[in-house]
Amino acid sequence: MSGQANDTMGAPGPLVFPLPTESADSFGALLIGTFLGVMLYGMAMHQLYRYNHLYPKDGLWLKALVYTTMALETAHVVLTMHLCYVYIVTDFLEPALKLFSIESGKLLPLFSGLIIFVSQLFFAVRVYTIGPQYQVFTLMTILLLAAELGFFIVATFFIFTASNFEAFHQQHVWLISAGTGIAMGTDLLLTALLAYGLHFSRAMRRSIDGTKALDIIIAYGINTGLLSSIFAIAAFVVVFPFEDYLVPTCMFILSTRLYANTLLGALNTRPSKMLRGVVGVSEARLFGRTTDVTQATGTAVDSLRMNPSYAGSLPSTVIRFKSMEGPVTSTDGL
């Protein structure tokens, strides 16, 4: 009996490592942000597939912009997944582990800044094409984007050279806040300019009476980057109340992932001559299509020959042709 009791008392029990509540909340925010970010990345990949299918003849500069953005998004997704794996699996029992002590965490600000800079160049060019009076605003937005990227690059440098997280947080964390604030301001400026131009475009005025209010709101949200602006504001607001940076990282992940989705969403909502068939002259110039509009729409001309009465009701700067999905109204390159 005593031997059995000694054996029972000598058996090792399970090791219990209590996790602080604040750490559990931080890990949960990081995990949720990563999961949602992967979902948004999947949506962006689907939009990239549609873009390649619908617009194979886009200009080289625009394709380079799209593929560069998606390459950066892919790297960003890998970094966030590695960050989750380190925090929750390999170094779960390291209470002193900080965001910027992990290599993937150190690179997140840099890749976020690059994604914002590259994707927002498209909307800056859109502002440029609205009219000559907007060229000053285009230059302003490009300078702001360059400043935003500069802050994130400098912040990344200090992250790698700082002795520890506390030293960086006390001396240089304002660089990330400044970069985020500039990105937010640039988003709002571009959204306001594009919304103004879209509202006063001829095509929008022609179609607004026959379009549902929800469709108009969706069109504005996609084509002006409104959604990414909202999340950029949220990311900027949550920087200050938290010191561990895992909770703000959740918002940064979502905000960064929306830039690629917004870019591809705006590109894919352009009229496609392959499926819906509206090609505007200004749109052909905006998106790098150097081919003459008449040559680029040979199939459209053939369709118009079969139905000449359909062409009489069209504006002079727009060529439409029928399809299974019906005609789509052009937005004059916006």
C-alpha positions as CSV (number, residue, x, y, z in Angstrom):
1,M,0.0,0.0,0.0
2,S,2.7,2.4,1.0
3,G,4.6,1.6,-2.2
4,Q,1.6,2.4,-4.4
5,A,1.1,5.6,-2.5
6,N,4.7,6.6,-3.0
7,D,4.4,5.8,-6.7
8,T,1.3,7.9,-6.9
9,M,2.8,10.8,-5.1
10,G,6.0,10.6,-7.1
11,A,4.2,10.7,-10.5
12,P,4.8,14.0,-12.2
13,G,1.8,16.1,-12.7
14,P,1.0,18.2,-15.8
15,L,2.8,21.5,-16.1
16,V,0.6,24.5,-16.0
17,F,1.8,27.9,-17.4
18,P,-0.8,30.6,-16.7
19,L,-1.1,33.1,-19.5
20,P,-1.8,36.7,-18.6
21,T,-5.2,38.0,-19.8
22,E,-3.6,40.9,-21.7
23,S,-1.3,38.5,-23.6
24,A,-4.3,36.3,-24.6
25,D,-6.2,39.3,-25.8
26,S,-3.2,40.5,-27.9
27,F,-2.6,37.0,-29.4
28,G,-6.3,36.8,-30.2
29,A,-6.2,40.2,-32.0
30,L,-3.1,39.1,-34.0
31,L,-4.7,35.8,-34.9
32,I,-8.0,37.3,-36.0
33,G,-6.2,40.0,-38.1
34,T,-4.1,37.3,-39.8
35,F,-7.1,35.1,-40.6
36,L,-9.0,38.1,-42.0
37,G,-5.9,39.2,-43.9
38,V,-5.6,35.8,-45.6
39,M,-9.2,36.0,-46.6
40,L,-8.7,39.4,-48.2
41,Y,-5.6,38.1,-49.9
42,G,-7.6,35.3,-51.4
43,M,-10.1,37.9,-52.7
44,A,-7.2,39.9,-54.2
45,M,-5.9,36.8,-56.0
46,H,-9.4,36.2,-57.4
47,Q,-9.5,39.8,-58.6
48,L,-6.0,39.4,-60.1
49,Y,-7.3,36.4,-62.1
50,R,-10.2,38.4,-63.4
51,Y,-8.0,41.3,-64.3
52,N,-5.7,39.1,-66.3
53,H,-8.7,37.6,-68.1
54,L,-10.6,40.9,-68.8
55,Y,-7.8,43.3,-69.5
56,P,-4.9,41.4,-71.2
57,K,-4.0,44.5,-73.3
58,D,-3.5,47.0,-70.5
59,G,-0.4,49.1,-70.6
60,L,2.9,47.7,-69.4
61,W,3.2,50.3,-66.6
62,L,-0.2,49.4,-65.2
63,K,0.5,45.6,-65.3
64,A,3.8,46.3,-63.5
65,L,1.9,48.3,-60.9
66,V,-0.6,45.4,-60.3
67,Y,2.0,42.6,-60.2
68,T,4.3,44.6,-57.9
69,T,1.5,45.3,-55.5
70,M,0.5,41.6,-55.5
71,A,4.1,40.5,-55.0
72,L,4.3,42.8,-52.0
73,E,1.0,41.6,-50.7
74,T,2.2,38.0,-50.9
75,A,5.3,38.8,-48.9
76,H,3.2,40.7,-46.4
77,V,0.9,37.6,-45.9
78,V,3.9,35.4,-45.4
79,L,5.3,37.7,-42.8
80,T,2.0,37.9,-40.8
81,M,1.6,34.1,-40.8
82,H,5.2,33.7,-39.7
83,L,4.6,36.2,-36.9
84,C,1.5,34.3,-35.7
85,Y,3.5,31.0,-35.8
86,V,6.3,32.4,-33.7
87,Y,4.0,34.0,-31.1
88,I,1.5,31.1,-30.7
89,V,3.6,28.0,-31.4
90,T,7.4,28.2,-31.2
91,D,7.8,31.0,-28.6
92,F,4.5,30.8,-26.9
93,L,6.0,30.7,-23.4
94,E,8.2,33.8,-23.9
95,P,6.4,36.5,-22.0
96,A,9.0,39.1,-22.9
97,L,8.7,38.5,-26.7
98,K,7.9,41.7,-28.5
99,L,6.7,42.4,-32.0
100,F,9.8,44.0,-33.3
101,S,12.1,41.4,-31.8
102,I,10.9,38.9,-34.5
103,E,12.4,39.3,-38.0
104,S,9.0,39.1,-39.7
105,G,7.6,41.8,-37.3
106,K,10.6,44.0,-38.1
107,L,9.8,43.9,-41.8
108,L,6.1,44.6,-41.5
109,P,6.3,48.4,-41.5
110,L,8.5,48.4,-44.6
111,F,6.2,46.2,-46.7
112,S,3.2,48.1,-45.5
113,G,4.7,51.3,-46.7
114,L,5.7,49.9,-50.0
115,I,2.2,48.5,-50.6
116,I,0.6,51.8,-49.8
117,F,3.0,53.7,-52.0
118,V,2.7,51.5,-55.1
119,S,-1.1,50.9,-55.0
120,Q,-1.9,54.6,-54.4
121,L,0.1,55.7,-57.4
122,F,-2.7,54.4,-59.6
123,F,-5.3,56.7,-57.9
124,A,-2.8,59.6,-58.1
125,V,-2.7,59.1,-61.9
126,R,-6.5,59.0,-61.9
127,V,-6.6,62.4,-60.3
128,Y,-4.1,63.6,-62.9
129,T,-6.4,62.6,-65.7
130,I,-9.5,64.4,-64.4
131,G,-8.2,67.7,-65.7
132,P,-5.3,70.2,-65.8
133,Q,-6.5,71.9,-62.7
134,Y,-5.8,68.7,-60.7
135,Q,-2.2,68.4,-61.6
136,V,-1.1,70.3,-58.5
137,F,-3.0,67.8,-56.3
138,T,-1.4,64.9,-58.1
139,L,2.1,66.3,-57.3
140,M,1.0,66.9,-53.7
141,T,-0.2,63.3,-53.3
142,I,2.9,61.8,-54.8
143,L,5.0,63.9,-52.4
144,L,2.9,62.7,-49.5
145,L,3.2,59.1,-50.6
146,A,7.0,59.5,-50.9
147,A,7.1,61.0,-47.4
148,E,5.0,58.1,-46.0
149,L,7.3,55.6,-47.5
150,G,10.3,57.5,-46.2
151,F,9.0,57.4,-42.6
152,F,8.4,53.6,-42.8
153,I,11.9,53.0,-44.3
154,V,13.6,55.0,-41.5
155,A,11.4,53.3,-38.9
156,T,12.5,49.9,-40.2
157,F,16.2,51.0,-40.0
158,F,15.8,52.0,-36.4
159,I,13.9,48.7,-35.6
160,F,16.9,46.7,-36.8
161,T,19.4,48.9,-35.1
162,A,17.6,49.4,-31.7
163,S,19.0,47.4,-28.8
164,N,15.6,46.3,-27.7
165,F,11.9,47.0,-28.2
166,E,11.6,49.4,-25.3
167,A,14.4,51.6,-26.7
168,F,12.7,51.8,-30.1
169,H,9.3,52.4,-28.5
170,Q,10.6,55.3,-26.5
171,Q,12.7,57.1,-29.2
172,H,11.4,56.2,-32.6
173,V,7.9,54.8,-32.5
174,W,6.6,58.2,-33.6
175,L,8.0,57.4,-37.1
176,I,5.4,54.7,-37.6
177,S,2.7,56.9,-36.3
178,A,3.8,59.7,-38.6
179,G,3.9,57.4,-41.6
180,T,0.4,56.0,-40.8
181,G,-0.9,59.5,-40.4
182,I,0.5,60.7,-43.7
183,A,-1.0,57.6,-45.4
184,M,-4.4,58.3,-43.9
185,G,-4.2,62.0,-45.0
186,T,-3.2,60.9,-48.5
187,D,-6.1,58.4,-48.7
188,L,-8.6,61.1,-47.6
189,L,-7.2,63.6,-50.2
190,L,-7.4,61.1,-53.0
191,T,-10.8,59.9,-52.0
192,A,-12.2,63.5,-51.9
193,L,-10.7,64.4,-55.3
194,L,-11.8,61.2,-57.0
195,A,-15.3,61.5,-55.5
196,Y,-15.6,65.1,-56.7
197,G,-14.4,64.1,-60.2
198,L,-16.7,61.1,-60.4
199,H,-19.7,63.1,-59.2
200,F,-19.3,65.8,-61.8
201,S,-18.4,63.4,-64.7
202,R,-20.8,63.4,-67.6
203,A,-21.4,59.7,-67.4
204,M,-22.3,59.8,-63.8
205,R,-24.8,62.6,-64.3
206,R,-26.4,60.6,-67.2
207,S,-26.7,57.4,-65.2
208,I,-27.4,58.6,-61.7
209,D,-31.2,59.0,-62.2
210,G,-31.6,55.4,-63.3
211,T,-29.2,53.8,-60.8
212,K,-30.0,52.6,-57.3
213,A,-28.5,54.5,-54.4
214,L,-26.7,51.4,-53.1
215,D,-25.1,50.9,-56.5
216,I,-23.9,54.5,-56.5
217,I,-22.4,54.2,-53.1
218,I,-20.6,50.9,-54.1
219,A,-19.2,52.6,-57.2
220,Y,-17.9,55.5,-55.2
221,G,-16.4,53.2,-52.5
222,I,-14.6,51.1,-55.1
223,N,-13.4,53.8,-57.5
224,T,-12.3,56.3,-54.9
225,G,-10.6,54.1,-52.4
226,L,-13.1,55.0,-49.7
227,L,-12.9,51.6,-47.9
228,S,-9.2,51.6,-47.5
229,S,-9.4,55.2,-46.2
230,I,-11.8,54.1,-43.5
231,F,-9.5,51.4,-42.3
232,A,-6.5,53.7,-42.6
233,I,-8.2,56.0,-40.1
234,A,-8.9,53.1,-37.8
235,A,-5.3,51.9,-37.9
236,F,-4.1,55.4,-37.1
237,V,-6.5,55.8,-34.2
238,V,-5.6,52.5,-32.5
239,V,-1.8,53.2,-32.6
240,F,-1.8,55.3,-29.5
241,P,-3.8,53.4,-26.8
242,F,-1.7,50.2,-27.0
243,E,1.9,49.6,-26.2
244,D,2.4,46.0,-27.2
245,Y,1.5,46.7,-30.8
246,L,-0.2,43.4,-31.4
247,V,-3.7,44.9,-31.3
248,P,-2.8,47.7,-33.7
249,T,-1.1,45.2,-35.9
250,C,-4.5,43.6,-36.5
251,M,-5.8,46.9,-38.0
252,F,-2.6,47.4,-39.9
253,I,-2.9,44.0,-41.5
254,L,-6.5,44.7,-42.6
255,S,-5.7,48.2,-43.8
256,T,-2.7,47.1,-45.8
257,R,-4.6,44.2,-47.4
258,L,-7.4,46.5,-48.6
259,Y,-5.1,48.5,-50.7
260,A,-4.5,45.7,-53.2
261,N,-8.2,44.9,-53.2
262,T,-9.2,48.5,-53.8
263,L,-6.7,48.8,-56.7
264,L,-7.9,45.6,-58.4
265,G,-11.5,46.4,-57.6
266,A,-11.2,49.8,-59.3
267,L,-9.4,48.2,-62.3
268,N,-12.0,45.4,-62.7
269,T,-15.0,47.8,-62.5
270,R,-13.7,49.5,-65.7
271,P,-15.8,48.7,-68.7
272,S,-14.4,45.6,-70.5
273,K,-14.7,45.3,-74.3
274,M,-14.4,41.5,-73.8
275,L,-17.6,41.1,-71.7
276,R,-19.6,44.3,-71.4
277,G,-18.2,46.5,-74.1
278,V,-17.8,50.1,-73.4
279,V,-14.6,51.8,-74.5
280,G,-14.1,55.5,-73.9
281,V,-11.4,57.5,-75.5
282,S,-10.2,59.0,-72.3
283,E,-10.2,55.6,-70.6
284,A,-8.0,54.2,-73.4
285,R,-5.5,57.0,-72.8
286,L,-5.6,56.6,-69.0
287,F,-4.9,53.0,-68.8
288,G,-2.0,52.8,-71.3
289,R,-3.9,51.5,-74.3
290,T,-2.1,53.1,-77.2
291,T,-4.1,51.2,-79.8
292,D,-6.6,53.2,-81.7
293,V,-10.1,52.9,-80.2
294,T,-11.6,51.9,-83.6
295,Q,-9.0,49.1,-84.0
296,A,-9.3,47.9,-80.4
297,T,-13.0,47.4,-80.9
298,G,-13.3,45.5,-84.1
299,T,-15.8,43.1,-82.7
300,A,-17.8,46.0,-81.4
301,V,-17.9,47.6,-84.9
302,D,-19.1,44.2,-86.4
303,S,-21.9,44.1,-83.8
304,L,-22.9,47.7,-84.6
305,R,-23.1,46.8,-88.3
306,M,-25.5,44.0,-87.5
307,N,-27.7,46.5,-85.5
308,P,-27.2,50.0,-86.9
309,S,-30.1,51.5,-85.0
310,Y,-28.3,50.8,-81.8
311,A,-25.5,53.2,-82.6
312,G,-27.6,56.2,-83.2
313,S,-28.3,56.7,-79.5
314,L,-24.7,56.6,-78.4
315,P,-22.4,59.6,-77.4
316,S,-19.7,60.4,-79.9
317,T,-16.9,59.5,-77.5
318,V,-18.2,56.1,-76.5
319,I,-18.5,52.8,-78.4
320,R,-21.0,50.3,-77.1
321,F,-21.8,46.8,-78.2
322,K,-24.3,44.3,-76.9
323,S,-23.4,41.3,-74.7
324,M,-25.1,38.8,-72.4
325,E,-24.6,41.2,-69.5
326,G,-26.0,44.3,-71.3
327,P,-24.4,47.7,-71.9
328,V,-22.4,49.5,-69.2
329,T,-22.1,53.2,-68.8
330,S,-18.6,54.7,-69.1
331,T,-17.3,57.0,-66.4
332,D,-15.1,59.0,-68.6
333,G,-11.9,57.3,-67.5
334,L,-12.7,57.7,-63.8
